[in-house]
Amino acid sequence: MSRALSEDLKRSPLWPILVDVVHSLPLYPSHKAYLRDFLIVESPEISVEEVSYRLGITLGEAMVILDEVKREITKEKGGADT
């Protein structure tokens, strides 16, 4: 998923609803931890589709957790919050 498309999606009024739904999923913390601790380390430029496939989750959940993990990594490196 291109960065521009991702930014368009985050401006959608439905984005906060998707985030709330994903945060309510029982396996959300585990999926996010696995992405952060393993998948991103293996493939820093991993796509939303690949995250969805590798974790067996919906594209919506993959979009939210990939966005969160990438923002956390950027913040840890001292970069601007995207």
Stockholm file with secondary structure:
# STOCKHOLM 1.0

chainA/1-82         MSRALSEDLKRSPLWPILVDVVHSLPLYPSHKAYLRDFLIVESPEISVEEVSYRLGITLGEAMVILDEVKREITKEKGGADT
#=GR chainA/1-82 SS CCHHHHHHHHHSTTHHHHHHHHHHSTTHHHHHHHIIIIIHHHCTTCCHHHHHHHHTCCHHHHHHHHHHHHHHHHHHTTCCCC
#=GC SS_cons        CCHHHHHHHHHSTTHHHHHHHHHHSTTHHHHHHHIIIIIHHHCTTCCHHHHHHHHTCCHHHHHHHHHHHHHHHHHHTTCCCC
//
